[in-house]
Amino acid sequence: MWKYPWGYKEGFAINAGLFTTGILLQLSIGRFSTDFLSFPVNFISGLLFIFLLTGLHILSRKNRQIRWFSGMEATITSVSSFLILVIVMGLIRQHSGVSTEAGLLNVIGFTQMLSAWSFVLLFVYLEMVLGLVILRRLQHFSWKKDIPFILNHLGLFIALFAGVLGGADMQRLQMIVGKELPEWRATNDKNEVVELPLALELNQFSIDEYPPKLMIIDSETGKTLPTNQPASVLIEKSPVKVELLGWTLKVTKMLESSAPVIATDSVRYVPYFSDGGAAAVFVEANNKKTKETAKGWVSCGSYVFPYNALTLNKKTSVVMPDREPKKYASDVNVYSKNGKSFRSVIEVNKPLKVDGWKIYQTGYDERRGKWSEVTKLELVKDPWLWLVYTGIIMMMCGAVSLFVFAKRN
């Protein structure tokens, strides 16, 4: 071992040494922080790394040990070792921020793999090998032979390089926007207030809900039945007859938005289209086995009105859980510092793009539900993302060119 020419044993030994060094650094000085890698530090660091690769490439012409790092053995062992860490990262739950959990995995940084020294060192080594491989192939470049190779390898190098260096410049902020008052402040993951170059104002928040559903619960414990796998039925229209846990439920009336009218010994529901109106159905229940019957109104209630259940017997009741949102959206006014203003709708999975920001719909006032007067948004800005996409597109083109330039028998 360690007699030139080196092979796979030496390659894996180098990776094992870097991994061990990373573990020792993790135990002695803690996790690797990328906070300092914000612009322009990341840009300068990237240039210095490229200059270092160029210098090593020049030296490799006369030094066979350095030249080995641009060969097959170094490439395969570095990619394999890094891939093992990526697989481990996928198998272990990762934490954001500073983790205070006890345990070996947390101590060696595996619960925050992207800030673990072992991951960082193997990543830098992989990028170094990948860069030297690309420079070595460019030295004897052939259009027909090397285009797929360069596109795949250079694309991977750019995507990984930009993804890591640009991580510190990415901003992910949370904003709560209300009506009649533009909001230009957001908070980061450290709960610090950040002033933005744009402002948002809520015009209207809306929710499309799934049809109401009925469930049977244990009246004493309030748990849905069956305990392990609760059963439910959707009520999309009336009249309708459904079967649920041995009970025949006949829904004769259905109100999408209603309010309760409470009498001395009964409750009835009437149409109500103001804030707080809740879905309600009139149910006639019958159990053929026990010959038990019951009838009455069932409602999920709202932040204004309480829910209402129908008692079937001493043990069970019919209830309507809160209606689940199908989709929700925010109609907002957007004001930019450059004087531009416009109106737009932000939906889940349909972010708004403005001035380099992507604005996502993430939540609302769940207590008020569809009558929420605020909306919760996430604003994301990643100035290096275009470079990551460039690398990915290059790899896609490289995959296609493998077929275009493939040798034909």
Secondary structure, DSSP 8 states (H G I E B T S, - for coil): ---SS--HHHHHHHHHHHHHHHHHHHHHH-S---GGG-TTHHHHHHHHHHHHHHHHHHHHTT-HHHHHTTSHHHHHHHHHHHHHHHHHHHHS---SS-----SHHHHTTGGGGGG-HHHHHHHHHHHHHHHHHHHHHHHT--HHHHHHHHHHHHHHHHHHHHHHHTGGG-EEEEEEEEBSS-EEEEE-TT--EEEEEEEEEEEEEEEEE---EEEEEETTT--BSSSSS--EEE--SSSEEEEETTEEEEEEEEEEEEEEEE-SS-EEEEE--STT-EEEEEEEEEETTTTEEEEEEEE---SSS--B-EE-SSSEEEE-----EEEEEEEEEEEETTS-EEEEEEETTB-EEETTEEEEEEEE-TTTGGG-SEEEEEEEE-TTHHHHHHHHHHHHHHHHHHHHT----
